[in-house]
Amino acid sequence: MTNQSLAGYRIVRTIAETARAVTVLAQPALPTESPAELVVLKCYLNGVPSSSILAECEAMTSISSPHLPAVYDLASVSGNRLVAVCEWIPGTSLSKLLKSRGHFTAGEAITILVPLVETLARLHRAGIVHGGVSVDSVLFRESGSPVLIGLSQAARFVPQSTPAELSHNSAVRSDIASLTHLCAIVLSVVRSDSSGQQKLEDGIAWMTSTLLTNDPQWAAALEERLFALGAPEPVRVVGADSSASQDDPQPRRVSTLLGSAATEAVGAPSDRISVFGIPSWLQNELVRGLVALRLRLSHLRTWARRWVAPVRPRMWLLAGIATAALVTALLVAGVAPPDAIEPPELLSSTSHSAVVPTASPVNADPQLALGELLFTRERCFRDLSEGCLRDVAQADSPAFMADSELIGHIISGGELNNEVLLRFDEVLVTQELGDSVIFSLTSSANDKPATVLLVKGEAGWRMRSYTLPD
């Protein structure tokens, strides 16, 4: 779309193209004495409801905040398409900064998170929910000030008169859960001493619980907890790409075996036909079992290598000789005389009495539980069963509410986006604290990761919340 004009602006380059809009970088078409200021033109496609467009624009203009992008104008072009003229923020995103920096100081985390808390709380009081808070919906100005973007899923509601009434809004609670998820991700990469580390761990556990989501005064409580970590510091954005070093803490990498195989297990398109002619659901169950078995074996090998690493080679030689001697002695001693062999009847009865049925162990590994939960979740979508989701997500969680709405959307004739299925090629554990684990899922179909929060309760691991890539 370069060398073209739109709404009185000359298009410089295309930034993004989605099913909702085409976003381009532009500058005024008419020459000016001063250097032309770049703007962002968001040209909405036909079929996008005007109410959704107005909600997005109103979210950026309803409150005056330096932490929201400005909207300069709203124009109509050929084909009755609406174009929003918005502020251009050339800074990096929080997602990229997390990858390039690898860690933050406690002061930087405060500078990043507190403005986002205040901005989201003000939007809620104005009757607007963001609908898509994630690490990809935060940009930084050159000064290091955060800006909340990604308002394409914003929605309006009747403003509530009191914080208590506002806390009963499910969309508001979902927004708060997404923000606390983002806070947990940022705090998980903060470097601190031993005393400060305990504060961080306690804060993350508190943020990922339901106590904060249901608190009418959640913003004040969250800000108080953040300021208790230290004093705000400027966020180091310039030169962030070169700041990562070998001693930066990296998230623990999980074998890609689970990602690729789990994608196949949850019903990825495949032209292969079962040789044995078994039902597809049974074949999927077998594949999932094999994936879990292979991953357990991989973990066992890793554990064994770590366990034997400190042992000297000479000790292994002596241990091998001793083991061989012991096995030989047992084989010789175990040869029974012919008259000691039990009759067939006695042997049969003894064998049957020794068989004790065993129950399959409960899977306590969150990495394996993630693959199983996503497999079951896709089956719930396929069967259009909301009750099935109770085996996947906590009943009062943002993940359960979002997936229930998706099933209702499908029943009403809507289609399910493949990104919602959370299929992945690789999974990273970005935070593991007690009975809660945050995963980052990446796939070849999208260069931006999705995130999933698992929480362990009496029923085992369940999804608490998730965010999709923009």
C-alpha distance (Angstrom), angle and dihedral (degrees) to the residues before:
residue distance angle dihedral
M1 . . .
T2 3.82 . .
N3 3.85 121.2 .
Q4 3.81 88.8 31.6
S5 3.78 132.5 108.0
L6 3.76 130.3 -133.6
A7 3.81 129.4 -177.6
G8 3.81 91.2 -13.7
Y9 3.80 94.7 -48.2
R10 3.79 131.4 107.5
I11 3.78 112.5 -126.9
V12 3.80 114.2 -124.7
R13 3.80 100.6 -179.1
T14 3.78 142.6 -31.3
I15 3.80 115.5 -96.5
A16 3.81 101.7 -176.4
E17 3.79 142.4 -13.3
T18 3.80 120.7 -155.1
A19 3.78 137.3 160.1
R20 3.80 87.1 -95.3
A21 3.81 105.3 46.4
V22 3.78 147.9 -16.8
T23 3.80 111.6 -117.8
V24 3.80 119.3 -158.5
L25 3.78 138.2 174.9
A26 3.80 112.2 -122.7
Q27 3.79 145.4 165.3
P28 3.83 132.9 -154.9
A29 3.80 111.9 -68.9
L30 3.81 93.4 -143.2
P31 3.82 116.2 73.2
T32 3.80 116.9 -109.2
E33 3.79 133.3 -165.4
S34 3.79 93.7 -122.2
P35 3.81 122.7 56.7
A36 3.79 109.7 -76.2
E37 3.78 113.2 -104.3
L38 3.78 114.6 -129.4
V39 3.79 118.4 -126.1
V40 3.78 136.3 -177.4
L41 3.80 118.4 -117.3
K42 3.77 114.9 -158.8
C43 3.81 107.8 -165.7
Y44 3.80 109.1 -166.5
L45 3.79 117.5 -145.1
N46 3.78 124.6 -123.8
G47 3.76 112.3 -86.5
V48 3.80 96.6 38.2
P49 3.83 106.0 123.9
S50 3.78 113.3 -111.1
S51 3.81 89.0 -136.3
S52 3.81 89.2 61.1
I53 3.81 91.6 48.9
L54 3.79 92.3 48.7
A55 3.80 90.9 47.4
E56 3.80 90.1 54.1
C57 3.80 92.9 48.3
E58 3.80 92.6 43.4
A59 3.79 89.8 52.5
M60 3.81 88.6 59.9
T61 3.81 95.1 44.3
S62 3.82 106.6 31.6
I63 3.80 91.9 84.3
S64 3.78 129.0 31.4
S65 3.78 105.8 -123.0
P66 3.81 134.7 147.0
H67 3.79 86.3 -145.5
L68 3.82 93.6 68.6
P69 3.83 126.0 66.1
A70 3.79 113.7 -105.8
V71 3.83 122.6 -117.9
Y72 3.81 111.5 -144.4
D73 3.79 101.1 -179.4
L74 3.80 145.5 -12.6
A75 3.82 114.8 -141.4
S76 3.79 138.4 175.9
V77 3.81 120.7 -131.6
S78 3.79 135.8 -177.4
G79 3.78 114.7 -45.2
N80 3.83 91.0 31.6
R81 3.78 90.1 -83.4
L82 3.79 119.3 155.2
V83 3.80 121.8 -129.7
A84 3.79 123.5 -163.9
V85 3.82 116.6 -154.0
C86 3.80 105.7 -149.3
E87 3.78 140.4 174.1
W88 3.81 117.3 -84.2
I89 3.81 112.6 -130.2
P90 3.83 107.6 -171.2
G91 3.81 96.0 -173.3
T92 3.78 128.8 111.3
S93 3.80 125.9 -92.7
L94 3.79 127.3 -110.5
S95 3.80 89.4 -116.1
K96 3.82 92.3 57.4
L97 3.79 92.1 42.2
L98 3.79 90.6 54.3
K99 3.80 90.0 52.9
S100 3.81 96.4 44.8
R101 3.81 99.3 39.4
G102 3.80 99.2 36.2
H103 3.80 92.4 -161.9
F104 3.83 143.6 30.9
T105 3.76 134.4 -154.0
A106 3.80 118.3 -114.9
G107 3.81 89.5 -109.6
E108 3.80 92.0 53.6
A109 3.81 90.6 50.0
I110 3.82 89.6 53.7
T111 3.82 91.4 50.0
I112 3.81 90.1 50.8
L113 3.79 100.8 43.2
V114 3.82 107.6 35.5
P115 3.85 95.1 62.1
L116 3.81 89.6 48.5
V117 3.82 90.7 51.9
E118 3.81 91.9 49.8
T119 3.81 93.5 45.6
L120 3.80 95.1 49.1
A121 3.81 91.7 46.8
R122 3.82 90.6 51.9
L123 3.81 91.0 49.4
H124 3.80 90.0 52.8
R125 3.80 91.8 50.1
A126 3.82 88.1 51.4
G127 3.82 90.8 54.2
I128 3.82 99.2 -102.8
V129 3.80 131.0 119.2
H130 3.79 120.2 -159.3
G131 3.80 97.0 -146.3
G132 3.80 98.0 -165.5
V133 3.81 112.8 52.6
S134 3.81 110.3 161.3
V135 3.80 141.7 129.9
D136 3.82 87.8 -85.2
S137 3.82 92.9 55.9
V138 3.82 94.1 65.0
L139 3.81 122.9 83.6
F140 3.80 128.4 -179.6
R141 3.77 127.3 -134.9
E142 3.80 118.5 -138.8
S143 3.81 87.9 -95.3
G144 3.81 90.5 58.6
S145 3.80 94.1 -108.9
P146 3.84 112.1 144.7
V147 3.81 121.7 -123.1
L148 3.81 123.4 -161.1
I149 3.82 110.2 -135.5
G150 3.82 135.5 157.1
L151 3.80 95.5 83.8
S152 3.81 95.9 154.4
Q153 3.82 89.7 111.3
A154 3.81 94.3 48.3
A155 3.80 116.6 133.0
R156 3.78 134.5 -172.1
F157 3.78 127.6 -130.2
V158 3.78 136.2 172.5
P159 3.82 106.5 -78.4
Q160 3.80 112.7 -112.8
S161 3.79 119.9 -128.8
T162 3.80 97.7 -137.6
P163 3.83 135.2 33.0
A164 3.81 89.4 -120.6
E165 3.81 91.4 58.5
L166 3.79 90.4 44.8
S167 3.81 91.2 54.4
H168 3.82 90.5 61.7
N169 3.83 91.4 64.0
S170 3.83 107.8 104.5
A171 3.83 92.8 -153.7
V172 3.80 90.3 53.1
R173 3.80 91.2 49.7
S174 3.80 89.6 49.7
D175 3.82 89.6 52.2
I176 3.80 90.8 50.8
A177 3.81 91.5 48.3
S178 3.82 90.5 52.2
L179 3.80 90.9 49.7
T180 3.82 93.2 48.8
H181 3.80 87.7 49.2
L182 3.82 88.5 54.4
C183 3.82 90.4 47.6
A184 3.80 90.6 51.9
I185 3.81 90.9 52.0
V186 3.82 92.8 50.9
L187 3.81 94.4 44.8
S188 3.80 91.2 48.1
V189 3.84 90.0 68.5
V190 3.81 96.4 45.2
R191 3.80 114.9 119.0
S192 3.78 116.2 -139.7
D193 3.80 143.3 148.3
S194 3.80 122.6 -92.7
S195 3.82 95.2 -85.9
G196 3.79 93.0 45.7
Q197 3.79 91.2 45.8
Q198 3.80 90.3 60.1
K199 3.82 89.6 53.3
L200 3.79 89.8 50.8
E201 3.79 93.3 50.0
D202 3.80 92.4 47.5
G203 3.80 90.4 47.6
I204 3.79 94.0 50.8
A205 3.81 91.9 48.9
W206 3.80 90.4 49.7
M207 3.82 93.8 46.9
T208 3.80 94.0 51.1
S209 3.81 93.2 51.0
T210 3.81 125.4 91.0
L211 3.81 91.8 -114.2
L212 3.79 93.9 83.4
T213 3.82 96.2 40.9
N214 3.81 92.0 56.3
D215 3.82 95.9 41.4
P216 3.86 112.4 108.9
Q217 3.83 88.2 -151.6
W218 3.81 93.4 47.3
A219 3.81 95.7 133.6
A220 3.81 95.1 54.5
A221 3.81 91.5 44.1
L222 3.80 92.4 49.3
E223 3.81 93.5 47.2
E224 3.81 90.4 49.7
R225 3.80 91.0 51.9
L226 3.83 91.5 47.9
F227 3.81 95.4 48.4
A228 3.81 88.8 50.5
L229 3.82 87.4 68.5
G230 3.81 93.8 67.5
A231 3.80 143.3 -80.4
P232 3.84 123.6 -37.6
E233 3.80 117.1 -99.2
P234 3.83 131.6 -170.9
V235 3.78 113.2 -91.2
R236 3.80 111.6 -115.4
V237 3.81 102.4 -131.1
V238 3.83 102.8 147.7
G239 3.80 111.7 86.7
A240 3.78 92.0 6.8
D241 3.80 92.0 141.4
S242 3.80 91.8 63.5
S243 3.78 97.2 41.7
A244 3.77 98.3 81.4
S245 3.79 114.0 101.4
Q246 3.76 136.5 -176.8
D247 3.77 92.2 -97.7
D248 3.80 93.8 55.0
P249 3.81 111.1 117.6
Q250 3.77 109.6 -106.3
P251 3.81 124.2 -160.4
R252 3.78 113.2 -101.7
R253 3.79 109.3 -96.0
V254 3.77 119.0 -133.0
S255 3.79 120.6 -151.1
T256 3.78 113.0 -88.4
L257 3.78 87.5 -136.1
L258 3.79 90.2 86.4
G259 3.80 92.9 49.8
S260 3.80 100.0 51.0
A261 3.76 96.1 36.9
A262 3.79 93.7 44.2
T263 3.79 89.1 53.5
E264 3.76 88.5 57.1
A265 3.79 92.2 44.3
V266 3.79 95.3 53.8
G267 3.75 92.8 56.4
A268 3.77 109.6 -80.7
P269 3.81 112.9 174.9
S270 3.78 110.2 -84.4
D271 3.77 135.0 165.9
R272 3.79 94.2 -154.2
I273 3.79 118.6 113.5
S274 3.78 123.6 -151.3
V275 3.80 110.3 -102.2
F276 3.79 91.4 -148.0
G277 3.81 94.4 48.4
I278 3.82 93.2 -124.7
P279 3.82 119.7 158.7
S280 3.79 116.1 -83.9
W281 3.80 93.6 -119.5
L282 3.81 90.9 54.4
Q283 3.79 91.0 46.7
N284 3.81 89.5 52.2
E285 3.81 90.4 50.1
L286 3.81 90.2 51.6
V287 3.80 91.7 48.9
R288 3.78 91.0 49.8
G289 3.80 90.6 50.0
L290 3.80 91.3 50.5
V291 3.80 90.7 49.4
A292 3.80 91.0 52.2
L293 3.83 91.5 46.6
R294 3.81 93.5 49.4
L295 3.79 91.8 47.8
R296 3.81 91.7 49.3
L297 3.81 89.7 51.0
S298 3.80 89.6 49.8
H299 3.81 90.6 51.9
L300 3.82 90.2 46.7
R301 3.81 91.7 53.0
T302 3.80 91.0 49.0
W303 3.81 91.4 49.5
A304 3.80 91.7 47.7
R305 3.81 92.7 51.0
R306 3.81 91.2 50.9
W307 3.81 91.8 46.7
V308 3.79 96.0 51.6
A309 3.81 97.4 38.2
P310 3.86 96.2 91.4
V311 3.84 93.2 51.1
R312 3.82 115.6 100.6
P313 3.85 118.5 -123.2
R314 3.85 90.9 -119.7
M315 3.80 90.5 59.5
W316 3.81 90.3 51.6
L317 3.82 89.7 54.1
L318 3.81 92.1 52.0
A319 3.80 91.5 44.4
G320 3.81 90.6 50.6
I321 3.81 92.5 51.9
A322 3.82 91.4 47.8
T323 3.80 92.0 48.3
A324 3.81 92.3 49.7
A325 3.81 90.6 50.5
L326 3.81 91.5 48.8
V327 3.81 93.2 49.4
T328 3.82 91.0 49.0
A329 3.80 91.3 50.7
L330 3.80 92.3 49.5
L331 3.81 92.1 49.5
V332 3.80 91.8 51.1
A333 3.81 93.3 45.6
G334 3.78 91.9 45.4
V335 3.83 95.4 61.6
A336 3.84 103.5 104.7
P337 3.82 124.8 -158.0
P338 3.81 116.9 -105.9
D339 3.81 93.5 -105.6
A340 3.81 90.4 56.2
I341 3.79 93.1 64.4
E342 3.80 111.0 108.4
P343 3.79 120.7 -122.8
P344 3.80 114.9 -100.2
E345 3.82 92.2 -109.9
L346 3.80 93.4 53.8
L347 3.79 92.3 43.2
S348 3.80 91.3 51.4
S349 3.79 94.1 50.1
T350 3.79 91.6 46.8
S351 3.79 91.7 50.9
H352 3.79 93.7 50.8
S353 3.79 93.4 47.5
A354 3.81 90.7 52.2
V355 3.80 93.8 58.4
V356 3.80 108.7 99.9
P357 3.79 118.3 -179.8
T358 3.77 112.6 -123.0
A359 3.77 127.7 -159.0
S360 3.76 120.5 -131.8
P361 3.82 111.0 -100.7
V362 3.79 120.4 -108.0
N363 3.80 109.7 -104.1
A364 3.81 106.5 -117.4
D365 3.82 96.7 170.4
P366 3.84 108.5 104.6
Q367 3.82 91.6 -156.1
L368 3.80 91.5 58.3
A369 3.80 91.3 39.2
L370 3.81 90.2 56.8
G371 3.81 92.7 59.2
E372 3.81 92.1 45.4
L373 3.81 93.1 47.9
L374 3.81 93.0 49.8
F375 3.81 89.7 48.0
T376 3.81 91.5 52.1
R377 3.81 90.9 43.4
E378 3.79 92.6 57.5
R379 3.80 90.0 48.0
C380 3.83 87.9 54.0
F381 3.81 89.4 54.6
R382 3.80 90.7 47.1
D383 3.83 92.2 50.3
L384 3.84 93.0 39.0
S385 3.80 88.0 -130.8
E386 3.79 118.4 154.3
G387 3.80 90.8 -178.1
C388 3.79 88.9 58.7
L389 3.82 89.1 61.0
R390 3.82 89.7 68.2
D391 3.80 86.8 73.7
V392 3.82 89.1 55.1
A393 3.82 109.0 37.9
Q394 3.78 136.9 24.3
A395 3.80 109.8 -92.9
D396 3.82 94.9 -121.9
S397 3.80 96.6 39.4
P398 3.82 129.4 113.5
A399 3.82 88.7 -120.0
F400 3.82 92.1 57.8
M401 3.81 93.1 47.4
A402 3.80 92.8 47.5
D403 3.82 93.7 48.1
S404 3.83 91.6 46.3
E405 3.80 89.1 54.7
L406 3.81 89.8 49.0
I407 3.81 91.3 54.1
G408 3.81 89.6 49.7
H409 3.80 88.4 49.5
I410 3.82 91.0 52.9
I411 3.81 92.3 47.1
S412 3.82 88.6 52.9
G413 3.81 89.8 57.5
G414 3.78 100.4 -90.9
E415 3.79 126.5 136.7
L416 3.78 128.3 -117.7
N417 3.80 117.4 -123.2
N418 3.80 113.2 -131.8
E419 3.81 90.4 -131.1
V420 3.81 89.0 64.7
L421 3.82 89.6 64.2
L422 3.84 89.8 66.9
R423 3.80 93.8 -138.9
F424 3.77 110.8 173.8
D425 3.78 144.5 -176.7
E426 3.79 96.1 -156.7
V427 3.79 135.0 18.4
L428 3.80 128.5 -159.4
V429 3.79 127.7 -163.3
T430 3.81 102.0 -135.4
Q431 3.80 96.2 172.4
E432 3.80 133.7 11.9
L433 3.79 117.4 178.7
G434 3.79 121.8 161.5
D435 3.78 108.5 -62.9
S436 3.83 96.4 -4.9
V437 3.81 129.1 77.3
I438 3.81 129.4 -178.4
F439 3.82 117.0 -152.4
S440 3.81 129.3 -166.7
L441 3.82 113.0 -150.1
T442 3.80 122.5 -160.1
S443 3.78 129.5 -176.7
S444 3.78 137.0 -177.2
A445 3.82 89.4 -116.9
N446 3.83 92.9 63.9
D447 3.79 129.4 28.0
K448 3.80 91.3 -153.4
P449 3.81 118.7 80.0
A450 3.77 129.2 -124.4
T451 3.80 119.4 -141.0
V452 3.80 130.3 -142.9
L453 3.80 128.6 -169.9
L454 3.83 116.5 -153.4
V455 3.80 121.7 -166.9
K456 3.81 124.4 -170.1
G457 3.80 118.7 -135.8
E458 3.79 137.7 156.7
A459 3.82 90.8 -65.5
G460 3.81 92.8 50.0
W461 3.80 129.7 -109.4
R462 3.80 115.9 -5.4
M463 3.80 134.0 172.5
R464 3.79 113.6 -102.7
S465 3.80 101.2 178.7
Y466 3.78 142.1 -22.6
T467 3.78 139.0 -167.1
L468 3.79 125.5 -147.8
P469 3.82 125.1 -141.3
D470 3.81 112.9 -97.3
